[in-house]
Amino acid sequence: MPYLKQVTPCPEPLDCRILTAALELFVDKGYHKVSIHEIQKQADVSIGSIYNHFGSKEGVARALYRHLLNELNELIDDITQQKGTPAEQCWELIRRLFSHTETHRSIIAFLFHTKHAEFLPDEPGIRESAPFLRLQGLIDSGIRQGDFPAANPLVISALVFGGAIDLIQRRLENSIEKPLPGLAEDFIRSLRTGLSPAGRKLPRAATQCQLA
């Protein structure tokens, strides 16, 4: 099963094997170029098992999408349960997503580099999904608490998470050769500098980092 944190059980349950196989195939070949028979072969299950559990190839994709959104939601849970300001929680999420891009590439690719509307038109897009609404909530809280400037929350969100997703997509396309964790602190430091509320000085440590 494609998990971000949990270790896949061994032996892997049948429905989990199907989703794991589908994830790899969808990411490698694209949804429309994958047949139900390819999923069946890679998962080493019967065609009947796929139809019994998911109903169709689209049903497999829908279950996979919902499962991975839940994984993202649980990642956000972990971070927001920690102490720290909304901005610090945003920075930690970016660090984790950059790390997962290297260690869980297929999951990150399916979430952030796949055009879900082309084959799941009835599902919310990634930016309208529950996890992203929670991220927007973090931005809203950060503005209220003075972590971010008093600007349009959608603009702040686009700067914070849009930039991070752009780097993730470039890494997935191999246009960035360096592993993303090595870019995380530079990226976060740039965000902190650019989003520092007008009239408020950055902490001395942050300023020294910029001059180093």
Steps between C-alpha positions, in 0.01 A plus 500: 500500500636844418555662841700808599567386858358156568703194409323284243379179668648172385331318343328794337118469487355444156334841464823668610698312237260623235540865607878468523519353150263763361701783653823389336336443163301825500810701586728320253264482201209733566146396593367472145784274385449246778260210456320311771694192385833673567388583852388141547832364377716732710291445813493123436125478560203392294298738288200403710675620814548846352138527394377363835701754700484806275252441220716637218833663415344836584392354834860400567619851417231658718587279799870573451441877478286504815750285686791728411303812594444335837874434528564870433236591757669282762834665421341839564353361824846401620639844432213708638500299823855618565576826672584798284346789315297448181799618298732251672250224426495605135880483487500154657243375249718624215800317648298179525362526146848563361628197689210280386568603140825306532377207711140460379529631148198319353264625770616859461486472120143369504387775737682799351592411143191323368201661329232327704213686332573313176390168649328591829278794395265457797776517763623832640825620348806486723474874576132462596558191711464486878878501567549815293211673673684429825816652357303810408382504861863503616567799277191680635615436857850622417362827365286552810795429729739725309720225356410610148417846362139613494449419133252289308525150654482336158804698387697401812399136452609510136839638602555246779359178360492587129874554504559178691285299258680656204834376638351157565371477143835609359675235706253235378576608143875476576557863409641539852787259557561575867280317753239742633590472871824677410298797373246512783670746734594741219140492378354552847747778577398676179133467592564637848680799355241572231201447729629685803216737599573858399675696768606199704867405507605141447650319798875566525585132435303505175677817386840349572408191297419719200837675522699178545 
